[in-house]
Amino acid sequence: STSIKSIHQIGNTVTAEFETTVGAKYSVQIVPFGSDEPVKKEGFTATDIITKKVYDLSGLAKKDYDLIFIDISGKEIKYPLIIK
């Protein structure tokens, strides 16, 4: 399973819940809109069917970003974020 269950943004803190498969590897990247280079990235191995992650994005420039959730097979799901 690879999907974004929910994303909540309060200020520059983003809380994301992902639907995951136990034991599968995933990557989360924060990429400026229109760019290919992530400004923040994290890999993890799922230990539950729901994985909750909290990201502090206060160090990023004020603009639009994509949160990209990727599974080991290369399936990507994008979610837009706006840092104000």
mmCIF file of the N, C-alpha and C atoms, coordinates in Angstrom:
data_MODEL
# 
_entry.id   MODEL 
# 
loop_
_atom_site.group_PDB 
_atom_site.id 
_atom_site.type_symbol 
_atom_site.label_atom_id 
_atom_site.label_alt_id 
_atom_site.label_comp_id 
_atom_site.label_asym_id 
_atom_site.label_entity_id 
_atom_site.label_seq_id 
_atom_site.pdbx_PDB_ins_code 
_atom_site.Cartn_x 
_atom_site.Cartn_y 
_atom_site.Cartn_z 
_atom_site.occupancy 
_atom_site.B_iso_or_equiv 
_atom_site.pdbx_formal_charge 
_atom_site.auth_seq_id 
_atom_site.auth_comp_id 
_atom_site.auth_asym_id 
_atom_site.auth_atom_id 
_atom_site.pdbx_PDB_model_num 
ATOM 1   N N  . SER A 1 1  ? 0.852  -1.188 0.000   1.00 0.00 ? 1  SER A N  1 
ATOM 2   C CA . SER A 1 1  ? 0.000  0.000  0.000   1.00 0.00 ? 1  SER A CA 1 
ATOM 3   C C  . SER A 1 1  ? 0.891  1.244  0.000   1.00 0.00 ? 1  SER A C  1 
ATOM 4   N N  . THR A 1 2  ? 0.581  2.184  -0.852  1.00 0.00 ? 2  THR A N  1 
ATOM 5   C CA . THR A 1 2  ? 1.323  3.437  -0.901  1.00 0.00 ? 2  THR A CA 1 
ATOM 6   C C  . THR A 1 2  ? 0.322  4.553  -1.154  1.00 0.00 ? 2  THR A C  1 
ATOM 7   N N  . SER A 1 3  ? 0.003  5.313  -0.118  1.00 0.00 ? 3  SER A N  1 
ATOM 8   C CA . SER A 1 3  ? -0.866 6.466  -0.323  1.00 0.00 ? 3  SER A CA 1 
ATOM 9   C C  . SER A 1 3  ? -0.706 7.438  0.836   1.00 0.00 ? 3  SER A C  1 
ATOM 10  N N  . ILE A 1 4  ? -1.123 8.670  0.573   1.00 0.00 ? 4  ILE A N  1 
ATOM 11  C CA . ILE A 1 4  ? -1.125 9.687  1.620   1.00 0.00 ? 4  ILE A CA 1 
ATOM 12  C C  . ILE A 1 4  ? -2.519 9.679  2.235   1.00 0.00 ? 4  ILE A C  1 
ATOM 13  N N  . LYS A 1 5  ? -2.583 9.331  3.512   1.00 0.00 ? 5  LYS A N  1 
ATOM 14  C CA . LYS A 1 5  ? -3.865 9.272  4.218   1.00 0.00 ? 5  LYS A CA 1 
ATOM 15  C C  . LYS A 1 5  ? -4.334 10.680 4.580   1.00 0.00 ? 5  LYS A C  1 
ATOM 16  N N  . SER A 1 6  ? -3.415 11.489 5.127   1.00 0.00 ? 6  SER A N  1 
ATOM 17  C CA . SER A 1 6  ? -3.771 12.872 5.466   1.00 0.00 ? 6  SER A CA 1 
ATOM 18  C C  . SER A 1 6  ? -2.510 13.701 5.631   1.00 0.00 ? 6  SER A C  1 
ATOM 19  N N  . ILE A 1 7  ? -2.653 14.998 5.380   1.00 0.00 ? 7  ILE A N  1 
ATOM 20  C CA . ILE A 1 7  ? -1.580 15.954 5.625   1.00 0.00 ? 7  ILE A CA 1 
ATOM 21  C C  . ILE A 1 7  ? -2.202 17.173 6.283   1.00 0.00 ? 7  ILE A C  1 
ATOM 22  N N  . HIS A 1 8  ? -1.648 17.556 7.432   1.00 0.00 ? 8  HIS A N  1 
ATOM 23  C CA . HIS A 1 8  ? -2.110 18.743 8.151   1.00 0.00 ? 8  HIS A CA 1 
ATOM 24  C C  . HIS A 1 8  ? -0.928 19.685 8.292   1.00 0.00 ? 8  HIS A C  1 
ATOM 25  N N  . GLN A 1 9  ? -1.140 20.940 7.949   1.00 0.00 ? 9  GLN A N  1 
ATOM 26  C CA . GLN A 1 9  ? -0.073 21.931 8.056   1.00 0.00 ? 9  GLN A CA 1 
ATOM 27  C C  . GLN A 1 9  ? -0.525 23.033 8.987   1.00 0.00 ? 9  GLN A C  1 
ATOM 28  N N  . ILE A 1 10 ? 0.259  23.267 10.039  1.00 0.00 ? 10 ILE A N  1 
ATOM 29  C CA . ILE A 1 10 ? 0.023  24.375 10.959  1.00 0.00 ? 10 ILE A CA 1 
ATOM 30  C C  . ILE A 1 10 ? 1.292  25.210 10.933  1.00 0.00 ? 10 ILE A C  1 
ATOM 31  N N  . GLY A 1 11 ? 1.207  26.387 10.332  1.00 0.00 ? 11 GLY A N  1 
ATOM 32  C CA . GLY A 1 11 ? 2.400  27.207 10.164  1.00 0.00 ? 11 GLY A CA 1 
ATOM 33  C C  . GLY A 1 11 ? 3.395  26.475 9.286   1.00 0.00 ? 11 GLY A C  1 
ATOM 34  N N  . ASN A 1 12 ? 4.607  26.273 9.802   1.00 0.00 ? 12 ASN A N  1 
ATOM 35  C CA . ASN A 1 12 ? 5.641  25.582 9.042   1.00 0.00 ? 12 ASN A CA 1 
ATOM 36  C C  . ASN A 1 12 ? 5.844  24.137 9.491   1.00 0.00 ? 12 ASN A C  1 
ATOM 37  N N  . THR A 1 13 ? 4.910  23.616 10.277  1.00 0.00 ? 13 THR A N  1 
ATOM 38  C CA . THR A 1 13 ? 4.984  22.228 10.718  1.00 0.00 ? 13 THR A CA 1 
ATOM 39  C C  . THR A 1 13 ? 3.954  21.412 9.949   1.00 0.00 ? 13 THR A C  1 
ATOM 40  N N  . VAL A 1 14 ? 4.437  20.354 9.313   1.00 0.00 ? 14 VAL A N  1 
ATOM 41  C CA . VAL A 1 14 ? 3.574  19.488 8.510   1.00 0.00 ? 14 VAL A CA 1 
ATOM 42  C C  . VAL A 1 14 ? 3.536  18.112 9.164   1.00 0.00 ? 14 VAL A C  1 
ATOM 43  N N  . THR A 1 15 ? 2.319  17.634 9.428   1.00 0.00 ? 15 THR A N  1 
ATOM 44  C CA . THR A 1 15 ? 2.127  16.289 9.955   1.00 0.00 ? 15 THR A CA 1 
ATOM 45  C C  . THR A 1 15 ? 1.484  15.458 8.847   1.00 0.00 ? 15 THR A C  1 
ATOM 46  N N  . ALA A 1 16 ? 2.166  14.395 8.461   1.00 0.00 ? 16 ALA A N  1 
ATOM 47  C CA . ALA A 1 16 ? 1.686  13.549 7.363   1.00 0.00 ? 16 ALA A CA 1 
ATOM 48  C C  . ALA A 1 16 ? 1.434  12.141 7.873   1.00 0.00 ? 16 ALA A C  1 
ATOM 49  N N  . GLU A 1 17 ? 0.326  11.558 7.411   1.00 0.00 ? 17 GLU A N  1 
ATOM 50  C CA . GLU A 1 17 ? 0.039  10.150 7.687   1.00 0.00 ? 17 GLU A CA 1 
ATOM 51  C C  . GLU A 1 17 ? 0.005  9.422  6.353   1.00 0.00 ? 17 GLU A C  1 
ATOM 52  N N  . PHE A 1 18 ? 0.811  8.362  6.262   1.00 0.00 ? 18 PHE A N  1 
ATOM 53  C CA . PHE A 1 18 ? 0.916  7.591  5.040   1.00 0.00 ? 18 PHE A CA 1 
ATOM 54  C C  . PHE A 1 18 ? 0.371  6.192  5.263   1.00 0.00 ? 18 PHE A C  1 
ATOM 55  N N  . GLU A 1 19 ? -0.322 5.643  4.252   1.00 0.00 ? 19 GLU A N  1 
ATOM 56  C CA . GLU A 1 19 ? -0.705 4.235  4.278   1.00 0.00 ? 19 GLU A CA 1 
ATOM 57  C C  . GLU A 1 19 ? 0.481  3.469  3.723   1.00 0.00 ? 19 GLU A C  1 
ATOM 58  N N  . THR A 1 20 ? 0.990  2.534  4.516   1.00 0.00 ? 20 THR A N  1 
ATOM 59  C CA . THR A 1 20 ? 2.221  1.838  4.158   1.00 0.00 ? 20 THR A CA 1 
ATOM 60  C C  . THR A 1 20 ? 2.063  0.328  4.333   1.00 0.00 ? 20 THR A C  1 
ATOM 61  N N  . THR A 1 21 ? 2.996  -0.399 3.774   1.00 0.00 ? 21 THR A N  1 
ATOM 62  C CA . THR A 1 21 ? 3.067  -1.848 3.937   1.00 0.00 ? 21 THR A CA 1 
ATOM 63  C C  . THR A 1 21 ? 4.221  -2.149 4.890   1.00 0.00 ? 21 THR A C  1 
ATOM 64  N N  . VAL A 1 22 ? 3.927  -2.923 5.938   1.00 0.00 ? 22 VAL A N  1 
ATOM 65  C CA . VAL A 1 22 ? 4.949  -3.253 6.936   1.00 0.00 ? 22 VAL A CA 1 
ATOM 66  C C  . VAL A 1 22 ? 6.150  -3.902 6.251   1.00 0.00 ? 22 VAL A C  1 
ATOM 67  N N  . GLY A 1 23 ? 7.344  -3.373 6.545   1.00 0.00 ? 23 GLY A N  1 
ATOM 68  C CA . GLY A 1 23 ? 8.576  -3.917 5.999   1.00 0.00 ? 23 GLY A CA 1 
ATOM 69  C C  . GLY A 1 23 ? 9.009  -3.284 4.686   1.00 0.00 ? 23 GLY A C  1 
ATOM 70  N N  . ALA A 1 24 ? 8.114  -2.504 4.053   1.00 0.00 ? 24 ALA A N  1 
ATOM 71  C CA . ALA A 1 24 ? 8.462  -1.870 2.774   1.00 0.00 ? 24 ALA A CA 1 
ATOM 72  C C  . ALA A 1 24 ? 9.259  -0.585 3.009   1.00 0.00 ? 24 ALA A C  1 
ATOM 73  N N  . LYS A 1 25 ? 10.076 -0.226 2.032   1.00 0.00 ? 25 LYS A N  1 
ATOM 74  C CA . LYS A 1 25 ? 10.900 0.987  2.127   1.00 0.00 ? 25 LYS A CA 1 
ATOM 75  C C  . LYS A 1 25 ? 10.235 2.129  1.358   1.00 0.00 ? 25 LYS A C  1 
ATOM 76  N N  . TYR A 1 26 ? 10.328 3.329  1.953   1.00 0.00 ? 26 TYR A N  1 
ATOM 77  C CA . TYR A 1 26 ? 9.713  4.523  1.373   1.00 0.00 ? 26 TYR A CA 1 
ATOM 78  C C  . TYR A 1 26 ? 10.662 5.704  1.464   1.00 0.00 ? 26 TYR A C  1 
ATOM 79  N N  . SER A 1 27 ? 10.377 6.719  0.661   1.00 0.00 ? 27 SER A N  1 
ATOM 80  C CA . SER A 1 27 ? 11.126 7.968  0.701   1.00 0.00 ? 27 SER A CA 1 
ATOM 81  C C  . SER A 1 27 ? 10.130 9.118  0.685   1.00 0.00 ? 27 SER A C  1 
ATOM 82  N N  . VAL A 1 28 ? 10.427 10.150 1.473   1.00 0.00 ? 28 VAL A N  1 
ATOM 83  C CA . VAL A 1 28 ? 9.635  11.383 1.458   1.00 0.00 ? 28 VAL A CA 1 
ATOM 84  C C  . VAL A 1 28 ? 10.598 12.507 1.089   1.00 0.00 ? 28 VAL A C  1 
ATOM 85  N N  . GLN A 1 29 ? 10.209 13.287 0.080   1.00 0.00 ? 29 GLN A N  1 
ATOM 86  C CA . GLN A 1 29 ? 11.040 14.403 -0.360  1.00 0.00 ? 29 GLN A CA 1 
ATOM 87  C C  . GLN A 1 29 ? 10.224 15.681 -0.377  1.00 0.00 ? 29 GLN A C  1 
ATOM 88  N N  . ILE A 1 30 ? 10.846 16.772 0.033   1.00 0.00 ? 30 ILE A N  1 
ATOM 89  C CA . ILE A 1 30 ? 10.243 18.101 -0.078  1.00 0.00 ? 30 ILE A CA 1 
ATOM 90  C C  . ILE A 1 30 ? 11.007 18.801 -1.201  1.00 0.00 ? 30 ILE A C  1 
ATOM 91  N N  . VAL A 1 31 ? 10.298 19.116 -2.292  1.00 0.00 ? 31 VAL A N  1 
ATOM 92  C CA . VAL A 1 31 ? 10.931 19.658 -3.492  1.00 0.00 ? 31 VAL A CA 1 
ATOM 93  C C  . VAL A 1 31 ? 10.293 21.005 -3.830  1.00 0.00 ? 31 VAL A C  1 
ATOM 94  N N  . PRO A 1 32 ? 11.109 22.051 -4.055  1.00 0.00 ? 32 PRO A N  1 
ATOM 95  C CA . PRO A 1 32 ? 10.529 23.330 -4.489  1.00 0.00 ? 32 PRO A CA 1 
ATOM 96  C C  . PRO A 1 32 ? 9.758  23.135 -5.787  1.00 0.00 ? 32 PRO A C  1 
ATOM 97  N N  . PHE A 1 33 ? 8.595  23.777 -5.890  1.00 0.00 ? 33 PHE A N  1 
ATOM 98  C CA . PHE A 1 33 ? 7.752  23.645 -7.081  1.00 0.00 ? 33 PHE A CA 1 
ATOM 99  C C  . PHE A 1 33 ? 8.554  24.014 -8.328  1.00 0.00 ? 33 PHE A C  1 
ATOM 100 N N  . GLY A 1 34 ? 8.522  23.156 -9.344  1.00 0.00 ? 34 GLY A N  1 
ATOM 101 C CA . GLY A 1 34 ? 9.230  23.420 -10.592 1.00 0.00 ? 34 GLY A CA 1 
ATOM 102 C C  . GLY A 1 34 ? 10.681 22.976 -10.582 1.00 0.00 ? 34 GLY A C  1 
ATOM 103 N N  . SER A 1 35 ? 11.134 22.364 -9.489  1.00 0.00 ? 35 SER A N  1 
ATOM 104 C CA . SER A 1 35 ? 12.522 21.918 -9.370  1.00 0.00 ? 35 SER A CA 1 
ATOM 105 C C  . SER A 1 35 ? 12.558 20.390 -9.300  1.00 0.00 ? 35 SER A C  1 
ATOM 106 N N  . ASP A 1 36 ? 13.743 19.819 -9.506  1.00 0.00 ? 36 ASP A N  1 
ATOM 107 C CA . ASP A 1 36 ? 13.919 18.377 -9.359  1.00 0.00 ? 36 ASP A CA 1 
ATOM 108 C C  . ASP A 1 36 ? 14.721 18.015 -8.120  1.00 0.00 ? 36 ASP A C  1 
ATOM 109 N N  . GLU A 1 37 ? 15.373 19.027 -7.518  1.00 0.00 ? 37 GLU A N  1 
ATOM 110 C CA . GLU A 1 37 ? 16.260 18.774 -6.386  1.00 0.00 ? 37 GLU A CA 1 
ATOM 111 C C  . GLU A 1 37 ? 15.534 18.940 -5.056  1.00 0.00 ? 37 GLU A C  1 
ATOM 112 N N  . PRO A 1 38 ? 15.459 17.892 -4.237  1.00 0.00 ? 38 PRO A N  1 
ATOM 113 C CA . PRO A 1 38 ? 14.806 18.030 -2.932  1.00 0.00 ? 38 PRO A CA 1 
ATOM 114 C C  . PRO A 1 38 ? 15.627 18.895 -1.976  1.00 0.00 ? 38 PRO A C  1 
ATOM 115 N N  . VAL A 1 39 ? 14.934 19.692 -1.160  1.00 0.00 ? 39 VAL A N  1 
ATOM 116 C CA . VAL A 1 39 ? 15.599 20.474 -0.119  1.00 0.00 ? 39 VAL A CA 1 
ATOM 117 C C  . VAL A 1 39 ? 15.598 19.711 1.200   1.00 0.00 ? 39 VAL A C  1 
ATOM 118 N N  . LYS A 1 40 ? 14.784 18.669 1.278   1.00 0.00 ? 40 LYS A N  1 
ATOM 119 C CA . LYS A 1 40 ? 14.714 17.831 2.476   1.00 0.00 ? 40 LYS A CA 1 
ATOM 120 C C  . LYS A 1 40 ? 14.275 16.458 2.006   1.00 0.00 ? 40 LYS A C  1 
ATOM 121 N N  . LYS A 1 41 ? 14.930 15.412 2.527   1.00 0.00 ? 41 LYS A N  1 
ATOM 122 C CA . LYS A 1 41 ? 14.474 14.075 2.186   1.00 0.00 ? 41 LYS A CA 1 
ATOM 123 C C  . LYS A 1 41 ? 14.760 13.106 3.310   1.00 0.00 ? 41 LYS A C  1 
ATOM 124 N N  . GLU A 1 42 ? 13.926 12.082 3.362   1.00 0.00 ? 42 GLU A N  1 
ATOM 125 C CA . GLU A 1 42 ? 14.037 11.084 4.424   1.00 0.00 ? 42 GLU A CA 1 
ATOM 126 C C  . GLU A 1 42 ? 13.594 9.745  3.866   1.00 0.00 ? 42 GLU A C  1 
ATOM 127 N N  . GLY A 1 43 ? 14.352 8.708  4.171   1.00 0.00 ? 43 GLY A N  1 
ATOM 128 C CA . GLY A 1 43 ? 13.939 7.356  3.840   1.00 0.00 ? 43 GLY A CA 1 
ATOM 129 C C  . GLY A 1 43 ? 13.557 6.621  5.114   1.00 0.00 ? 43 GLY A C  1 
ATOM 130 N N  . PHE A 1 44 ? 12.614 5.697  4.995   1.00 0.00 ? 44 PHE A N  1 
ATOM 131 C CA . PHE A 1 44 ? 12.248 4.902  6.168   1.00 0.00 ? 44 PHE A CA 1 
ATOM 132 C C  . PHE A 1 44 ? 11.682 3.559  5.733   1.00 0.00 ? 44 PHE A C  1 
ATOM 133 N N  . THR A 1 45 ? 11.715 2.610  6.655   1.00 0.00 ? 45 THR A N  1 
ATOM 134 C CA . THR A 1 45 ? 11.079 1.314  6.466   1.00 0.00 ? 45 THR A CA 1 
ATOM 135 C C  . THR A 1 45 ? 9.843  1.285  7.358   1.00 0.00 ? 45 THR A C  1 
ATOM 136 N N  . ALA A 1 46 ? 8.705  0.983  6.771   1.00 0.00 ? 46 ALA A N  1 
ATOM 137 C CA . ALA A 1 46 ? 7.445  1.009  7.522   1.00 0.00 ? 46 ALA A CA 1 
ATOM 138 C C  . ALA A 1 46 ? 7.411  -0.112 8.560   1.00 0.00 ? 46 ALA A C  1 
ATOM 139 N N  . THR A 1 47 ? 6.935  0.245  9.755   1.00 0.00 ? 47 THR A N  1 
ATOM 140 C CA . THR A 1 47 ? 6.770  -0.751 10.819  1.00 0.00 ? 47 THR A CA 1 
ATOM 141 C C  . THR A 1 47 ? 5.290  -0.946 11.161  1.00 0.00 ? 47 THR A C  1 
ATOM 142 N N  . ASP A 1 48 ? 4.413  -0.231 10.457  1.00 0.00 ? 48 ASP A N  1 
ATOM 143 C CA . ASP A 1 48 ? 2.978  -0.298 10.713  1.00 0.00 ? 48 ASP A CA 1 
ATOM 144 C C  . ASP A 1 48 ? 2.243  -0.005 9.411   1.00 0.00 ? 48 ASP A C  1 
ATOM 145 N N  . ILE A 1 49 ? 0.922  -0.222 9.402   1.00 0.00 ? 49 ILE A N  1 
ATOM 146 C CA . ILE A 1 49 ? 0.156  0.054  8.179   1.00 0.00 ? 49 ILE A CA 1 
ATOM 147 C C  . ILE A 1 49 ? -0.138 1.551  8.021   1.00 0.00 ? 49 ILE A C  1 
ATOM 148 N N  . ILE A 1 50 ? -0.028 2.297  9.115   1.00 0.00 ? 50 ILE A N  1 
ATOM 149 C CA . ILE A 1 50 ? -0.117 3.756  9.066   1.00 0.00 ? 50 ILE A CA 1 
ATOM 150 C C  . ILE A 1 50 ? 1.175  4.315  9.647   1.00 0.00 ? 50 ILE A C  1 
ATOM 151 N N  . THR A 1 51 ? 1.867  5.143  8.874   1.00 0.00 ? 51 THR A N  1 
ATOM 152 C CA . THR A 1 51 ? 3.112  5.753  9.336   1.00 0.00 ? 51 THR A CA 1 
ATOM 153 C C  . THR A 1 51 ? 2.879  7.249  9.456   1.00 0.00 ? 51 THR A C  1 
ATOM 154 N N  . LYS A 1 52 ? 3.123  7.796  10.657  1.00 0.00 ? 52 LYS A N  1 
ATOM 155 C CA . LYS A 1 52 ? 2.939  9.226  10.904  1.00 0.00 ? 52 LYS A CA 1 
ATOM 156 C C  . LYS A 1 52 ? 4.305  9.895  11.001  1.00 0.00 ? 52 LYS A C  1 
ATOM 157 N N  . LYS A 1 53 ? 4.472  10.986 10.262  1.00 0.00 ? 53 LYS A N  1 
ATOM 158 C CA . LYS A 1 53 ? 5.734  11.726 10.264  1.00 0.00 ? 53 LYS A CA 1 
ATOM 159 C C  . LYS A 1 53 ? 5.432  13.206 10.478  1.00 0.00 ? 53 LYS A C  1 
ATOM 160 N N  . VAL A 1 54 ? 6.312  13.889 11.221  1.00 0.00 ? 54 VAL A N  1 
ATOM 161 C CA . VAL A 1 54 ? 6.176  15.328 11.447  1.00 0.00 ? 54 VAL A CA 1 
ATOM 162 C C  . VAL A 1 54 ? 7.427  16.000 10.893  1.00 0.00 ? 54 VAL A C  1 
ATOM 163 N N  . TYR A 1 55 ? 7.219  17.015 10.075  1.00 0.00 ? 55 TYR A N  1 
ATOM 164 C CA . TYR A 1 55 ? 8.330  17.739 9.444   1.00 0.00 ? 55 TYR A CA 1 
ATOM 165 C C  . TYR A 1 55 ? 8.288  19.203 9.842   1.00 0.00 ? 55 TYR A C  1 
ATOM 166 N N  . ASP A 1 56 ? 9.425  19.710 10.329  1.00 0.00 ? 56 ASP A N  1 
ATOM 167 C CA . ASP A 1 56 ? 9.565  21.136 10.634  1.00 0.00 ? 56 ASP A CA 1 
ATOM 168 C C  . ASP A 1 56 ? 10.203 21.786 9.413   1.00 0.00 ? 56 ASP A C  1 
ATOM 169 N N  . LEU A 1 57 ? 9.435  22.613 8.726   1.00 0.00 ? 57 LEU A N  1 
ATOM 170 C CA . LEU A 1 57 ? 9.913  23.225 7.486   1.00 0.00 ? 57 LEU A CA 1 
ATOM 171 C C  . LEU A 1 57 ? 10.232 24.703 7.677   1.00 0.00 ? 57 LEU A C  1 
ATOM 172 N N  . SER A 1 58 ? 10.458 25.131 8.922   1.00 0.00 ? 58 SER A N  1 
ATOM 173 C CA . SER A 1 58 ? 10.682 26.550 9.205   1.00 0.00 ? 58 SER A CA 1 
ATOM 174 C C  . SER A 1 58 ? 11.979 27.069 8.590   1.00 0.00 ? 58 SER A C  1 
ATOM 175 N N  . GLY A 1 59 ? 12.920 26.189 8.255   1.00 0.00 ? 59 GLY A N  1 
ATOM 176 C CA . GLY A 1 59 ? 14.174 26.631 7.652   1.00 0.00 ? 59 GLY A CA 1 
ATOM 177 C C  . GLY A 1 59 ? 14.103 26.842 6.147   1.00 0.00 ? 59 GLY A C  1 
ATOM 178 N N  . LEU A 1 60 ? 12.946 26.546 5.548   1.00 0.00 ? 60 LEU A N  1 
ATOM 179 C CA . LEU A 1 60 ? 12.820 26.645 4.093   1.00 0.00 ? 60 LEU A CA 1 
ATOM 180 C C  . LEU A 1 60 ? 12.351 28.035 3.671   1.00 0.00 ? 60 LEU A C  1 
ATOM 181 N N  . ALA A 1 61 ? 12.720 28.408 2.448   1.00 0.00 ? 61 ALA A N  1 
ATOM 182 C CA . ALA A 1 61 ? 12.286 29.696 1.891   1.00 0.00 ? 61 ALA A CA 1 
ATOM 183 C C  . ALA A 1 61 ? 10.767 29.710 1.739   1.00 0.00 ? 61 ALA A C  1 
ATOM 184 N N  . LYS A 1 62 ? 10.186 30.900 1.822   1.00 0.00 ? 62 LYS A N  1 
ATOM 185 C CA . LYS A 1 62 ? 8.738  31.054 1.721   1.00 0.00 ? 62 LYS A CA 1 
ATOM 186 C C  . LYS A 1 62 ? 8.318  30.940 0.257   1.00 0.00 ? 62 LYS A C  1 
ATOM 187 N N  . LYS A 1 63 ? 7.849  29.760 -0.137  1.00 0.00 ? 63 LYS A N  1 
ATOM 188 C CA . LYS A 1 63 ? 7.344  29.537 -1.496  1.00 0.00 ? 63 LYS A CA 1 
ATOM 189 C C  . LYS A 1 63 ? 6.582  28.227 -1.538  1.00 0.00 ? 63 LYS A C  1 
ATOM 190 N N  . ASP A 1 64 ? 6.253  27.784 -2.748  1.00 0.00 ? 64 ASP A N  1 
ATOM 191 C CA . ASP A 1 64 ? 5.486  26.548 -2.933  1.00 0.00 ? 64 ASP A CA 1 
ATOM 192 C C  . ASP A 1 64 ? 6.428  25.353 -3.054  1.00 0.00 ? 64 ASP A C  1 
ATOM 193 N N  . TYR A 1 65 ? 5.996  24.234 -2.484  1.00 0.00 ? 65 TYR A N  1 
ATOM 194 C CA . TYR A 1 65 ? 6.761  22.992 -2.521  1.00 0.00 ? 65 TYR A CA 1 
ATOM 195 C C  . TYR A 1 65 ? 5.829  21.836 -2.852  1.00 0.00 ? 65 TYR A C  1 
ATOM 196 N N  . ASP A 1 66 ? 6.413  20.734 -3.256  1.00 0.00 ? 66 ASP A N  1 
ATOM 197 C CA . ASP A 1 66 ? 5.690  19.466 -3.363  1.00 0.00 ? 66 ASP A CA 1 
ATOM 198 C C  . ASP A 1 66 ? 6.267  18.520 -2.333  1.00 0.00 ? 66 ASP A C  1 
ATOM 199 N N  . LEU A 1 67 ? 5.389  17.858 -1.574  1.00 0.00 ? 67 LEU A N  1 
ATOM 200 C CA . LEU A 1 67 ? 5.798  16.739 -0.743  1.00 0.00 ? 67 LEU A CA 1 
ATOM 201 C C  . LEU A 1 67 ? 5.602  15.515 -1.632  1.00 0.00 ? 67 LEU A C  1 
ATOM 202 N N  . ILE A 1 68 ? 6.664  14.759 -1.849  1.00 0.00 ? 68 ILE A N  1 
ATOM 203 C CA . ILE A 1 68 ? 6.594  13.588 -2.727  1.00 0.00 ? 68 ILE A CA 1 
ATOM 204 C C  . ILE A 1 68 ? 6.852  12.340 -1.896  1.00 0.00 ? 68 ILE A C  1 
ATOM 205 N N  . PHE A 1 69 ? 5.873  11.437 -1.921  1.00 0.00 ? 69 PHE A N  1 
ATOM 206 C CA . PHE A 1 69 ? 5.940  10.169 -1.194  1.00 0.00 ? 69 PHE A CA 1 
ATOM 207 C C  . PHE A 1 69 ? 6.197  9.073  -2.230  1.00 0.00 ? 69 PHE A C  1 
ATOM 208 N N  . ILE A 1 70 ? 7.296  8.330  -2.062  1.00 0.00 ? 70 ILE A N  1 
ATOM 209 C CA . ILE A 1 70 ? 7.720  7.358  -3.068  1.00 0.00 ? 70 ILE A CA 1 
ATOM 210 C C  . ILE A 1 70 ? 7.922  5.994  -2.414  1.00 0.00 ? 70 ILE A C  1 
ATOM 211 N N  . ASP A 1 71 ? 7.409  4.940  -3.071  1.00 0.00 ? 71 ASP A N  1 
ATOM 212 C CA . ASP A 1 71 ? 7.680  3.591  -2.562  1.00 0.00 ? 71 ASP A CA 1 
ATOM 213 C C  . ASP A 1 71 ? 8.848  2.973  -3.334  1.00 0.00 ? 71 ASP A C  1 
ATOM 214 N N  . ILE A 1 72 ? 9.267  1.796  -2.901  1.00 0.00 ? 72 ILE A N  1 
ATOM 215 C CA . ILE A 1 72 ? 10.460 1.147  -3.436  1.00 0.00 ? 72 ILE A CA 1 
ATOM 216 C C  . ILE A 1 72 ? 10.310 0.826  -4.922  1.00 0.00 ? 72 ILE A C  1 
ATOM 217 N N  . SER A 1 73 ? 9.070  0.670  -5.414  1.00 0.00 ? 73 SER A N  1 
ATOM 218 C CA . SER A 1 73 ? 8.861  0.356  -6.833  1.00 0.00 ? 73 SER A CA 1 
ATOM 219 C C  . SER A 1 73 ? 8.891  1.611  -7.703  1.00 0.00 ? 73 SER A C  1 
ATOM 220 N N  . GLY A 1 74 ? 8.966  2.792  -7.054  1.00 0.00 ? 74 GLY A N  1 
ATOM 221 C CA . GLY A 1 74 ? 9.030  4.039  -7.814  1.00 0.00 ? 74 GLY A CA 1 
ATOM 222 C C  . GLY A 1 74 ? 7.708  4.768  -7.951  1.00 0.00 ? 74 GLY A C  1 
ATOM 223 N N  . LYS A 1 75 ? 6.639  4.219  -7.363  1.00 0.00 ? 75 LYS A N  1 
ATOM 224 C CA . LYS A 1 75 ? 5.346  4.911  -7.410  1.00 0.00 ? 75 LYS A CA 1 
ATOM 225 C C  . LYS A 1 75 ? 5.444  6.202  -6.598  1.00 0.00 ? 75 LYS A C  1 
ATOM 226 N N  . GLU A 1 76 ? 5.030  7.331  -7.211  1.00 0.00 ? 76 GLU A N  1 
ATOM 227 C CA . GLU A 1 76 ? 5.121  8.639  -6.558  1.00 0.00 ? 76 GLU A CA 1 
ATOM 228 C C  . GLU A 1 76 ? 3.745  9.228  -6.333  1.00 0.00 ? 76 GLU A C  1 
ATOM 229 N N  . ILE A 1 77 ? 3.573  9.854  -5.180  1.00 0.00 ? 77 ILE A N  1 
ATOM 230 C CA . ILE A 1 77 ? 2.367  10.628 -4.888  1.00 0.00 ? 77 ILE A CA 1 
ATOM 231 C C  . ILE A 1 77 ? 2.826  12.001 -4.451  1.00 0.00 ? 77 ILE A C  1 
ATOM 232 N N  . LYS A 1 78 ? 2.288  13.047 -5.106  1.00 0.00 ? 78 LYS A N  1 
ATOM 233 C CA . LYS A 1 78 ? 2.689  14.423 -4.772  1.00 0.00 ? 78 LYS A CA 1 
ATOM 234 C C  . LYS A 1 78 ? 1.567  15.119 -4.029  1.00 0.00 ? 78 LYS A C  1 
ATOM 235 N N  . TYR A 1 79 ? 1.960  15.986 -3.089  1.00 0.00 ? 79 TYR A N  1 
ATOM 236 C CA . TYR A 1 79 ? 1.007  16.796 -2.352  1.00 0.00 ? 79 TYR A CA 1 
ATOM 237 C C  . TYR A 1 79 ? 1.587  18.213 -2.250  1.00 0.00 ? 79 TYR A C  1 
ATOM 238 N N  . PRO A 1 80 ? 0.832  19.227 -2.667  1.00 0.00 ? 80 PRO A N  1 
ATOM 239 C CA . PRO A 1 80 ? 1.368  20.593 -2.637  1.00 0.00 ? 80 PRO A CA 1 
ATOM 240 C C  . PRO A 1 80 ? 1.415  21.177 -1.215  1.00 0.00 ? 80 PRO A C  1 
ATOM 241 N N  . LEU A 1 81 ? 2.497  21.897 -0.917  1.00 0.00 ? 81 LEU A N  1 
ATOM 242 C CA . LEU A 1 81 ? 2.649  22.600 0.357   1.00 0.00 ? 81 LEU A CA 1 
ATOM 243 C C  . LEU A 1 81 ? 2.991  24.045 0.054   1.00 0.00 ? 81 LEU A C  1 
ATOM 244 N N  . ILE A 1 82 ? 2.522  24.958 0.882   1.00 0.00 ? 82 ILE A N  1 
ATOM 245 C CA . ILE A 1 82 ? 2.871  26.366 0.750   1.00 0.00 ? 82 ILE A CA 1 
ATOM 246 C C  . ILE A 1 82 ? 3.485  26.840 2.052   1.00 0.00 ? 82 ILE A C  1 
ATOM 247 N N  . ILE A 1 83 ? 4.738  27.312 1.991   1.00 0.00 ? 83 ILE A N  1 
ATOM 248 C CA . ILE A 1 83 ? 5.409  27.847 3.172   1.00 0.00 ? 83 ILE A CA 1 
ATOM 249 C C  . ILE A 1 83 ? 5.263  29.366 3.126   1.00 0.00 ? 83 ILE A C  1 
ATOM 250 N N  . LYS A 1 84 ? 4.621  29.923 4.157   1.00 0.00 ? 84 LYS A N  1 
ATOM 251 C CA . LYS A 1 84 ? 4.367  31.359 4.172   1.00 0.00 ? 84 LYS A CA 1 
ATOM 252 C C  . LYS A 1 84 ? 5.289  32.058 5.140   1.00 0.00 ? 84 LYS A C  1 
# 
